[in-house]
Amino acid sequence: MPDARDASPYDALLLLSFGGPEGPDDVIPFLENVTRGRGIPTERLKEVGEHYFRFGGVSPINDQNRALLDALRKDFAEHGLDLPIYWGNRNWAPYLTDTLREMVTDGHRRILVLATSAYASYSGCRQYRENLADSLAALEAEGLELPRVDKLRHYFNHPGFLEPMIDGVLRSLAELPEDVRAGAHIAFSTHSIPTAAADSSGRVEDHGDGGAYVAEHLDVAKVIADAVRERTGVDHPWQLVYQSRSGAPHIPWLEPDICDHLQERHAAGVPAIVIAPIGFVSDHMEVLYDLDTEARDKAEELGLPMRRSATVGDDPRFAAAVRDLVLERSAVARAEKVTPCALGALGASHNVCPVGCCPSRAPRPAAAGADSPYA
């Protein structure tokens, strides 16, 4: 990588995340933001809100983003990378539009975006790009000078994202009782999405059965499973499973569900299980509720020893990976030759989302892509 202090032509980094409530009074307004335009009745939102209310109405995601911001700023400062970092959310304060307005007012005109989603999918990539386009349109309507916005590539297979998860699985296996450890099964878990959205995820050439979304997760799972085998000498069986389904029952979503998988593996005689939430950057509400509550309750009901490995969160290796991605994208923007870091069989993801990548059902403008109206 070229000079570790050179992020030109970029002059700021935006951490772009989902957002979450920070108190009981925030829960329903937050869920209304998330579901706006879908016609979901308030009573249904109150049912979903119970997931938050049982934790005091607070999602852990905002504090986790604050911790990641601290880790990024510390890493950048220690390595002489003078790049200010801002934070904006799609669905709760600090809102994306407000943050972009602040960045423009502060004089920033070439902005890199780090989304807290590592994989290709509509909800994990293009929807963030649509939100960026909406915010830029709002700033344009205010008469502000618009910045150029580019999004960092998908980082699912960057070593700095994978190594903390490998260590997490190894720690979880070590925590299991010794008499069941060698036979433990690893369930690699990620967010379920509609099969139609999965099939059309990634570039057009990646579309098909499961699309890039499933292929990328399978590649990550294999890298982790292979590393665990190399470091322990034990070849643990594994499977990619899904959680957090939220759609109408008649619409097909990716399966198997994690709780159904626990039931099936227990019936097959598996002595223990490790759940590795590879689809999530941090331990936000869906990890806290769907894995640490529902899945743990199911495992206890079955008498199945279970451990849940850690997400990447603010691990220093992930912060270093973000620095590497920033410098890589900066060098690309300067038309310099770059060898991107990537493990597994798929190679590094594209830097610019092409036309047709992760399409939405109702086409909307999306920034930071080949089809961006703000290129």
C-alpha positions as MATLAB code, in Angstrom:
seq = 'MPDARDASPYDALLLLSFGGPEGPDDVIPFLENVTRGRGIPTERLKEVGEHYFRFGGVSPINDQNRALLDALRKDFAEHGLDLPIYWGNRNWAPYLTDTLREMVTDGHRRILVLATSAYASYSGCRQYRENLADSLAALEAEGLELPRVDKLRHYFNHPGFLEPMIDGVLRSLAELPEDVRAGAHIAFSTHSIPTAAADSSGRVEDHGDGGAYVAEHLDVAKVIADAVRERTGVDHPWQLVYQSRSGAPHIPWLEPDICDHLQERHAAGVPAIVIAPIGFVSDHMEVLYDLDTEARDKAEELGLPMRRSATVGDDPRFAAAVRDLVLERSAVARAEKVTPCALGALGASHNVCPVGCCPSRAPRPAAAGADSPYA';
ca = [
       0.000    0.000    0.000;
       1.303    3.526   -0.780;
       2.025    6.194    1.833;
      -0.032    5.247    4.896;
      -0.875    8.910    5.504;
      -2.268    9.730    2.066;
      -6.048    9.571    1.768;
      -6.233   12.116   -1.043;
      -8.416   12.972   -2.858;
     -10.748   12.214    0.054;
     -11.088   14.680    2.901;
     -13.468   12.852    5.304;
     -14.916    9.459    6.203;
     -18.585    8.875    7.033;
     -19.573    5.930    9.220;
     -23.066    5.083    7.970;
     -25.215    2.793   10.094;
     -28.776    1.709   10.799;
     -29.451    3.524   14.074;
     -31.457    2.445   17.076;
     -33.536    3.765   19.990;
     -31.761    5.051   23.082;
     -34.714    4.942   25.481;
     -38.290    3.621   25.788;
     -39.826    6.774   24.279;
     -37.709    6.309   21.147;
     -38.805    2.770   20.306;
     -42.048    3.311   18.390;
     -40.831    6.459   16.544;
     -37.685    4.542   15.571;
     -39.718    1.600   14.248;
     -41.959    4.029   12.359;
     -38.831    5.378   10.671;
     -37.659    1.869    9.774;
     -41.016    0.804    8.315;
     -42.178    4.102    6.785;
     -44.205    3.570    3.611;
     -44.973   -0.094    4.298;
     -48.353    0.438    5.974;
     -47.486   -1.559    9.086;
     -50.048   -0.882   11.872;
     -48.934    0.596   15.188;
     -50.060   -2.523   17.069;
     -47.613   -4.633   15.075;
     -44.853   -2.114   15.800;
     -45.616   -2.399   19.507;
     -45.184   -6.183   19.270;
     -41.781   -5.768   17.628;
     -40.968   -3.054   20.140;
     -41.147   -5.599   22.949;
     -37.734   -6.844   21.770;
     -36.376   -3.416   22.697;
     -38.492   -2.841   25.807;
     -37.141   -5.965   27.473;
     -33.700   -4.310   27.218;
     -34.865   -0.976   28.609;
     -35.861    0.404   25.226;
     -32.216    0.802   24.272;
     -30.534   -0.747   21.244;
     -26.830   -1.429   21.777;
     -26.003   -0.362   18.222;
     -25.431    3.336   18.916;
     -22.972    2.724   21.758;
     -21.226    0.153   19.570;
     -20.898    2.698   16.783;
     -19.453    5.188   19.266;
     -16.911    2.563   20.309;
     -16.069    1.873   16.647;
     -15.643    5.604   16.019;
     -13.203    5.789   18.934;
     -11.287    2.767   17.610;
     -11.095    4.228   14.097;
      -9.949    7.634   15.300;
      -7.323    6.033   17.532;
      -6.016    3.845   14.711;
      -5.937    6.689   12.191;
      -4.114    8.974   14.635;
      -1.545    6.314   15.529;
      -0.769    5.767   11.843;
      -0.638    9.418   10.821;
      -3.817    9.315    8.749;
      -5.334   12.780    9.057;
      -8.915   12.050    7.986;
     -11.851   13.314   10.068;
     -14.557   10.751   10.767;
     -18.261   11.535   11.056;
     -21.241    9.326   11.919;
     -24.751    9.278   10.482;
     -27.695    6.832   10.670;
     -30.513    5.858    8.388;
     -33.223    5.607   11.036;
     -32.238    7.521   14.182;
     -30.089   10.363   15.413;
     -27.538   11.343   14.308;
     -29.486   11.294   11.048;
     -27.624   10.911    7.765;
     -28.903   14.146    6.219;
     -27.906   16.160    9.283;
     -24.432   14.618    9.286;
     -23.879   15.240    5.580;
     -25.004   18.849    6.045;
     -22.471   19.207    8.859;
     -19.742   17.722    6.679;
     -20.519   20.124    3.828;
     -20.619   23.081    6.231;
     -17.232   21.976    7.560;
     -15.890   22.239    4.014;
     -15.672   18.582    2.988;
     -16.153   17.884   -0.717;
     -14.851   14.343   -1.296;
     -16.292   11.848    1.173;
     -15.742    8.120    1.670;
     -18.523    6.069    3.239;
     -18.121    3.011    5.481;
     -21.446    1.179    5.869;
     -21.840   -1.158    8.828;
     -22.796   -3.985    6.496;
     -20.103   -6.197    5.018;
     -22.020   -8.058    2.306;
     -23.843   -7.408   -0.951;
     -27.631   -7.142   -0.755;
     -30.352   -4.578   -1.277;
     -30.788   -3.842    2.450;
     -27.060   -4.072    3.146;
     -25.805   -1.912    0.278;
     -28.159   -0.372   -2.265;
     -30.633    0.864    0.357;
     -27.787    2.766    2.034;
     -26.914    4.190   -1.376;
     -30.548    5.240   -1.865;
     -30.483    6.945    1.528;
     -27.324    8.794    0.483;
     -29.073    9.950   -2.707;
     -32.091   11.124   -0.691;
     -29.844   13.126    1.642;
     -27.884   14.667   -1.214;
     -31.155   15.660   -2.867;
     -32.244   17.329    0.374;
     -28.977   19.285    0.580;
     -29.294   20.254   -3.077;
     -32.781   21.612   -2.387;
     -31.238   23.720    0.397;
     -28.827   25.231   -2.106;
     -25.714   23.638   -0.613;
     -22.701   22.635   -2.675;
     -22.844   18.868   -2.956;
     -19.858   16.671   -2.091;
     -18.658   13.721   -4.155;
     -19.533   10.574   -2.183;
     -17.919    7.150   -2.704;
     -18.631    3.986   -0.748;
     -15.928    1.598    0.436;
     -16.148   -1.870   -1.081;
     -17.736   -4.827    0.685;
     -15.247   -6.052    3.275;
     -16.666   -9.482    4.153;
     -13.430  -11.232    3.198;
     -10.886   -8.687    4.415;
      -8.460  -10.336    6.888;
      -9.177   -7.636    9.485;
     -12.855   -8.618    9.444;
     -12.256  -12.365    9.375;
      -9.478  -12.793   11.943;
     -11.513  -11.484   14.920;
     -14.345  -13.866   13.985;
     -11.945  -16.809   13.720;
     -10.642  -16.007   17.199;
     -14.212  -15.687   18.459;
     -15.127  -19.174   17.257;
     -11.943  -20.607   18.778;
     -12.751  -18.985   22.140;
     -16.317  -20.289   22.044;
     -15.138  -23.827   21.293;
     -12.656  -23.620   24.178;
     -15.484  -22.582   26.510;
     -17.516  -25.723   25.770;
     -17.205  -28.690   28.124;
     -14.255  -30.804   27.044;
     -16.325  -33.948   26.563;
     -18.486  -32.306   23.836;
     -15.979  -29.875   22.310;
     -14.559  -32.071   19.538;
     -18.017  -32.963   18.231;
     -19.360  -29.418   18.303;
     -21.207  -28.127   15.253;
     -20.708  -24.534   14.046;
     -23.780  -22.609   12.905;
     -22.724  -19.548   10.906;
     -25.628  -17.137   11.247;
     -26.696  -14.119    9.227;
     -29.815  -12.049    8.605;
     -32.449  -13.821    6.548;
     -33.705  -11.880    3.537;
     -36.354  -12.714    0.907;
     -35.039  -15.313   -1.512;
     -35.885  -12.978   -4.397;
     -33.622  -10.308   -2.890;
     -30.865  -12.851   -2.309;
     -31.093  -14.155   -5.878;
     -30.624  -10.640   -7.291;
     -27.854   -9.556   -4.898;
     -24.492   -8.427   -6.208;
     -23.549   -7.687   -9.808;
     -25.857   -8.905  -12.568;
     -23.413  -11.703  -13.396;
     -23.628  -12.868   -9.754;
     -27.417  -13.170   -9.785;
     -28.951  -16.617   -9.485;
     -29.648  -19.082   -6.684;
     -28.779  -17.106   -3.541;
     -26.835  -14.520   -5.524;
     -23.768  -12.804   -4.105;
     -25.352  -12.628   -0.633;
     -25.308  -16.374   -0.042;
     -22.061  -16.950   -1.951;
     -20.196  -14.376    0.144;
     -21.453  -15.802    3.431;
     -20.565  -19.343    2.384;
     -17.077  -18.185    1.437;
     -16.602  -16.505    4.835;
     -17.910  -19.576    6.674;
     -15.493  -21.822    4.817;
     -12.512  -19.557    5.544;
     -13.369  -19.566    9.260;
     -14.043  -23.315    9.397;
     -10.777  -24.047    7.576;
      -8.843  -21.780    9.957;
     -10.413  -23.484   12.976;
      -9.419  -26.891   11.600;
      -5.856  -25.725   10.945;
      -5.478  -24.279   14.444;
      -7.192  -27.032   16.436;
      -6.726  -30.147   14.304;
     -10.493  -30.777   14.506;
     -12.727  -30.654   11.427;
     -15.992  -29.304   12.870;
     -19.142  -29.728   10.762;
     -20.835  -26.432    9.904;
     -23.780  -24.872    8.113;
     -24.939  -21.395    7.093;
     -28.188  -20.540    8.891;
     -30.440  -17.501    9.124;
     -32.195  -15.382   11.721;
     -34.394  -12.307   12.191;
     -36.981  -13.024    9.505;
     -39.569  -10.242    9.498;
     -41.563  -10.608    6.284;
     -45.054  -11.841    5.474;
     -45.407  -15.637    5.900;
     -46.298  -16.235    2.224;
     -43.052  -14.663    0.938;
     -40.112  -17.120    0.791;
     -37.104  -16.102    2.903;
     -33.723  -17.762    3.279;
     -33.732  -20.810    5.552;
     -33.084  -22.693    7.829;
     -33.921  -20.497   10.788;
     -31.407  -20.749   13.622;
     -33.902  -22.163   16.142;
     -35.151  -24.781   13.677;
     -31.521  -25.646   12.966;
     -30.806  -26.164   16.679;
     -33.777  -28.520   16.889;
     -32.653  -30.472   13.818;
     -29.003  -30.747   14.907;
     -30.019  -31.886   18.383;
     -32.245  -34.569   16.874;
     -29.284  -35.679   14.739;
     -27.193  -36.228   17.868;
     -24.902  -33.201   17.779;
     -23.417  -32.867   21.306;
     -22.848  -29.073   21.282;
     -23.064  -26.031   19.055;
     -21.279  -22.748   18.482;
     -23.260  -19.951   16.852;
     -21.064  -17.541   14.899;
     -22.949  -14.381   13.791;
     -20.822  -13.706   10.717;
     -23.452  -11.496    9.079;
     -23.219   -8.745   11.705;
     -20.552   -6.168   12.414;
     -21.585   -5.687   16.048;
     -23.797   -7.143   18.788;
     -26.873   -5.070   17.987;
     -30.457   -5.933   18.892;
     -30.917   -8.784   16.427;
     -27.887  -10.545   17.885;
     -28.950   -9.733   21.438;
     -32.535  -10.938   20.991;
     -32.503  -13.571   18.249;
     -29.324  -15.325   19.380;
     -28.658  -14.444   23.003;
     -32.340  -14.751   23.947;
     -34.402  -16.905   21.579;
     -31.677  -19.262   20.355;
     -30.175  -19.596   23.834;
     -33.603  -20.411   25.270;
     -34.100  -23.054   22.565;
     -30.703  -24.617   23.277;
     -31.450  -24.732   27.008;
     -34.849  -26.301   26.296;
     -33.102  -28.990   24.242;
     -30.302  -29.482   26.769;
     -27.834  -28.611   23.996;
     -24.593  -26.927   25.165;
     -24.257  -23.689   23.182;
     -21.837  -20.805   22.932;
     -22.241  -17.671   20.836;
     -19.052  -16.196   19.442;
     -18.349  -12.479   19.325;
     -18.932  -10.116   16.442;
     -16.091   -7.914   15.203;
     -17.273   -4.706   16.890;
     -14.424   -2.303   17.694;
     -11.638   -4.885   17.448;
      -8.388   -3.055   16.581;
      -7.870   -5.394   13.620;
     -11.151   -4.227   12.127;
     -10.188   -0.592   12.659;
      -6.902   -1.343   10.861;
      -8.870   -3.002    8.062;
     -10.952    0.140    7.611;
      -7.747    2.179    7.379;
      -6.487   -0.257    4.745;
      -9.750    0.037    2.799;
      -9.585    3.837    2.943;
      -6.017    3.882    1.632;
      -6.839    1.294   -1.017;
      -9.817    3.298   -2.317;
      -7.800    6.507   -2.197;
      -5.064    4.943   -4.311;
      -7.680    3.712   -6.795;
      -9.081    7.241   -7.023;
      -5.562    8.481   -7.804;
      -5.332    5.870  -10.592;
      -2.540    4.006   -8.789;
      -2.086    0.256   -8.990;
      -3.436   -1.523   -5.908;
      -3.446   -5.132   -4.704;
      -6.498   -5.367   -2.416;
      -6.501   -7.614    0.658;
      -8.991  -10.483    0.524;
      -9.144  -14.054    1.784;
     -11.221  -16.916    0.414;
     -12.165  -17.851   -3.116;
     -14.133  -14.803   -4.269;
     -11.485  -12.108   -4.278;
     -11.982   -8.434   -3.467;
     -15.372   -6.908   -4.206;
     -15.949   -4.128   -6.728;
     -15.218   -0.525   -5.724;
     -18.171    0.954   -7.588;
     -21.543   -0.786   -7.654;
     -22.441   -1.402  -11.313;
     -25.811   -0.874  -12.933;
     -28.219   -3.644  -11.899;
     -26.365   -4.416   -8.658;
     -28.758   -5.413   -5.824;
     -31.806   -3.824   -7.525;
     -34.827   -2.608   -5.594;
     -38.366   -3.616   -6.485;
     -39.270    0.024   -7.142;
     -36.255    1.719   -8.744;
     -34.980    4.778   -6.860;
     -31.912    6.979   -7.349;
     -28.836    5.657   -5.537;
     -25.584    7.521   -4.898;
     -22.040    6.108   -4.938;
     -22.592    3.777   -7.891;
     -22.249    3.628  -11.653;
     -25.860    4.779  -11.957;
     -25.545    7.626   -9.444;
     -27.113   10.963  -10.386;
     -24.467   12.603   -8.179;
     -21.287   11.176   -9.745;
];
